[in-house]
Amino acid sequence: MSAPVARTCSSPMKRKLRKALIIASMFLFGACQGQPCFQDDENEALYLLGLLLPLGDYWARLYYVDPLVAGDHTNINFIREATPSDTFSGERKLILVSGWDTEDRSDVPYPSPGELQVRALETKWNHLIKTTTFDEMIVLDNTRIFIFDYLTSDPISLNGIRFRNWLDGTFGSLPTAEVIIYAHSMGGIVTRTAIYQGQKPLYLKAAVINGSPLHGSPWASPEYQESKTVLGTLASFLTRTEGGSDLRWDNFDGSIPGASNPFLSELAAKSGRDDLIHLTYGDIDDGSSFDDNATASPALRSACLILHPDGFPGDCIVPNSSSQYTGVTNPNSKTDLGRYEHFQINWASDDTRPLLRAKINSLW
């Protein structure tokens, strides 16, 4: 999946492709209108010729994080793409899946594989887990760590398929359930989508889905945004991508007139594999009382004061009815992590990280 060019050609075919590339390059040169042409132009030509993966396919990758990163989590040598040889049969394997990145766009130039590694290690790593905790999980819990990164502006359904392809390609040969997924926010929807692809994944022990908008979020719905002035305008800007649009409220309870999300409604109708899924969430009881006011986001405090009086108690972005998947049968108990907002309940929080780690360790 990592190689942009994934096919071999005969010599005549190579000549034809080379000629096509020359023609495409001439066209692109003319389109530059005297300005220098850049690598993204070349990538666009390769994509149009079928020699380069679509951006979302190219972007989505599963990485193995070498234990040595515990000593230096900025060293890019300690992260690499996972391969089928990385089954680590008989050992615990934890896959970290982050949520939505508001800066992602699907019309950007192709990054290099090295740039994607840097993103996974420096951005996703810091978002998901801290070095001290990683060290504890490696040494004390004897766990292999992986990171799945994806272009969050792409449709969630596609990213779920991409995730499942990486899971099957890496762990499909395992005879027993040795893999646990930890997914935050949008990552939880990506994970649930992946679980319901193909056959039930026998290698998967469990998936901890944390603070995930499984029914969507009112903030992602235009019908709700339009009445919320500044915060509504901000939310509409952030959700102006296909991935962001997939977070719209599915209106399972009819609470937002006119709102709908066919993708999430269809996903909610599937429940035969939810024995693998364990839900955790944060809940600001009254919309203003936080367990740790020193770290709660000022913006989310304001969001809570709006969302909660409107009948959507939760973590200020995701209502409880969404993170707890109200109306969808789940045989496993759900875990309230405390009075924390949406970003406080992730691995980066000193308060909730021990709770999440304990939850994961209870599932092995």
Beta strands, then each sheet from edge to edge (+ up, - down):
strand 1: 61-65
strand 2: 79-81
strand 3: 92-97
strand 4: 143-149
strand 5: 179-184
strand 6: 204-210
strand 7: 277-281
strand 8: 335-336
sheet 1: 2+ 1- 4+ 3+ 5+ 6+ 7+ 8+
end
